[in-house]
Amino acid sequence: MSGVIYEVNLDIDAAIEHDYRAWLAAHIDEILALPGFTAARLFEQDEPAAEPGRLRLCVQYTLVDATALATYLAEHAPRMRGEGIARFGTRFSATRRVLRETTR
């Protein structure tokens, strides 16, 4: 399998937006330095709209294959996710999904 997208959808308390975005930029750079990650794109979500006082972001990471994602999930994700929780607690939430490129 190739052409894997690892997507992280974030719901953030707008009061921490500046600090969260600064942390997220460094977090994305750290992930991109790992083997198998080739790109990352950051989006603001317009629809469906965030609740008042909230902001929604989406990060899509491109990986070379499912093996690279499995390695990240096993060896790096628990620590990296824990860093965000330790810093921001319950002021944000994250959901994730994996997309696999397919033929038409």
C-alpha positions in Angstrom: 0.0 0.0 0.0 1.3 3.5 -0.8 -0.1 7.0 -0.9 -1.1 7.2 2.8 -2.6 10.4 4.3 -2.6 10.6 8.1 -5.2 13.3 9.0 -5.5 15.0 12.4 -8.6 17.1 13.1 -8.2 19.5 16.0 -10.9 21.4 17.9 -9.2 24.2 19.9 -10.3 26.7 22.6 -9.9 30.1 20.7 -8.3 31.6 23.9 -5.2 29.4 23.4 -5.0 29.8 19.6 -1.7 31.7 19.5 0.1 29.4 21.8 -1.4 26.3 20.2 -0.4 27.4 16.7 3.1 28.1 17.8 3.3 24.6 19.4 1.7 23.0 16.4 4.2 24.5 14.0 7.1 23.0 15.9 5.2 19.7 16.3 4.6 19.4 12.6 8.3 20.1 11.9 9.2 17.3 14.4 6.9 14.9 12.7 8.3 15.8 9.2 11.8 14.9 10.5 10.7 11.3 11.1 11.3 8.6 8.5 8.5 8.1 6.0 6.8 11.5 6.3 7.1 13.6 3.1 4.8 16.5 3.6 2.2 18.2 5.8 -0.6 20.6 5.0 -2.4 22.7 7.6 -6.0 23.8 7.0 -8.6 25.9 8.9 -11.9 24.1 8.8 -14.8 26.3 7.7 -17.6 23.7 7.4 -19.0 22.5 9.6 -18.3 25.6 11.6 -16.7 25.4 15.0 -18.7 26.2 18.1 -18.5 29.8 19.4 -15.2 30.3 21.1 -13.6 27.4 19.3 -11.4 26.9 16.2 -11.0 23.9 14.0 -7.8 23.0 12.3 -6.8 20.0 10.2 -3.3 18.7 9.5 -2.8 16.2 6.6 0.5 14.4 6.7 1.7 12.5 3.6 3.6 9.3 4.2 5.4 7.0 1.8 3.5 3.9 3.0 1.5 2.2 5.7 4.6 0.8 7.3 5.9 4.3 8.0 2.6 5.2 9.6 2.6 2.0 11.7 6.2 2.8 12.9 5.1 6.4 13.8 2.0 5.1 15.7 4.0 2.5 17.6 7.3 4.4 18.4 6.5 8.1 18.4 2.7 8.9 18.6 2.2 8.2 22.4 5.0 10.6 23.4 4.1 13.3 20.9 0.4 13.2 21.7 1.2 13.3 25.4 3.2 16.5 25.0 0.2 18.3 23.6 -2.0 17.0 26.4 0.5 18.0 29.0 0.7 21.5 27.7 -2.9 22.2 26.8 -4.9 19.7 28.8 -8.6 19.6 27.8 -8.5 22.9 26.0 -8.3 21.0 22.7 -9.3 17.6 21.3 -8.1 15.6 18.3 -9.6 13.0 16.1 -7.6 11.1 13.5 -8.2 9.2 10.3 -6.1 7.4 7.7 -6.7 7.7 4.0 -5.3 5.4 1.5 -4.9 6.4 -2.1 -6.8 4.2 -4.5 -7.3 3.9 -8.2 -10.3 5.3 -9.9 
